[in-house]
């Protein structure tokens, strides 16, 4: 799977996804740290990347339809990088399964 991790999440999340065998980039890796949502959305669509975000704007945009990437919406409050990774890593197999089963908007709590 190919993932694009949004700016409000740490680059370490992309590294975690890579460590689990995925192609993963953080927006900072591709020079898009300060890009607006439209540019990030377009990049995800063009590159067929699964967009990982905490930003509610992306799920709202997804609900409008059209040409959309898969969106993984992390619903976790502010926390340290370490806490975020510890929370997300055990949930990754379930996220992968949902993607494989065709889910397009995955809300992770």
C-alpha positions in Angstrom: 0.0 0.0 0.0 1.1 3.6 -0.7 0.5 6.1 2.1 0.8 9.9 2.3 1.0 11.2 5.9 -0.4 14.7 6.4 1.5 17.6 8.0 -0.2 17.6 11.4 1.1 14.0 12.0 4.8 13.3 12.6 7.2 12.0 9.9 7.8 9.1 12.3 4.3 7.8 11.3 5.4 7.4 7.7 8.5 5.6 8.9 6.3 3.2 11.0 4.2 2.5 7.9 7.4 1.8 5.9 8.7 -0.5 8.6 5.5 -2.5 8.1 6.3 -3.0 4.4 4.4 -0.1 2.9 5.5 2.8 0.7 4.9 5.8 2.9 5.8 9.4 2.6 5.2 12.4 4.9 4.3 15.6 3.1 7.6 17.1 4.3 9.4 14.3 2.4 8.0 15.5 -0.9 8.3 19.3 -0.3 4.6 19.7 0.6 4.8 20.5 4.3 3.2 23.9 3.8 1.0 22.9 0.9 -2.7 23.6 1.1 -5.3 20.8 1.4 -6.2 21.0 -2.3 -2.6 20.3 -3.4 -2.2 17.5 -0.9 -5.5 16.0 -2.0 -4.5 16.2 -5.6 -1.1 14.6 -4.9 -2.8 11.7 -3.1 -5.3 11.2 -6.0 -2.7 11.3 -8.7 -0.3 9.0 -6.9 -3.1 6.7 -5.7 -1.9 7.2 -2.1 -3.9 6.5 1.0 -4.1 9.8 2.8 -3.5 9.6 6.6 -4.7 12.6 8.5 -6.0 14.1 11.7 -7.6 17.0 9.7 -11.4 16.8 9.6 -11.4 18.8 6.4 -10.2 15.8 4.4 -13.1 13.4 5.5 -15.5 16.3 4.8 -14.0 16.7 1.3 -14.2 12.9 0.8 -17.9 13.0 1.6 -18.4 15.4 -1.3 -17.6 12.6 -3.7 -15.7 12.8 -7.0 -12.2 11.6 -7.5 -11.1 10.8 -4.0 -8.2 9.0 -2.4 -8.8 6.5 0.5 -8.7 8.6 3.7 -7.5 7.2 7.0 -8.7 9.7 9.6 -7.0 9.4 13.0 -9.3 10.5 15.7 -6.8 10.9 18.5 -6.2 14.0 20.6 -3.0 15.9 21.0 -0.3 13.5 22.2 3.4 12.9 21.9 4.9 11.3 18.9 5.7 8.2 21.0 2.1 7.9 22.3 0.7 8.4 18.8 2.8 5.6 17.4 2.1 3.3 20.3 -1.7 3.9 19.9 -1.6 3.4 16.1 0.7 0.5 15.5 -1.6 -2.2 17.0 -4.5 -0.8 15.0 -2.6 -1.0 11.7 -3.6 -4.6 10.8 -7.3 -3.6 11.2 -6.7 -0.5 9.0 -5.0 -2.7 6.3 -7.9 -5.2 6.4 -10.5 -2.4 6.0 -8.5 -1.0 3.0 -8.2 -4.5 1.4 -12.0 -4.9 1.8 -12.7 -1.8 -0.1 -13.3 0.8 2.6 -12.6 4.3 1.4 -13.0 6.4 4.5 -11.6 4.8 7.6 -12.1 6.5 11.0 -9.6 5.3 13.5 -10.5 5.9 17.2 
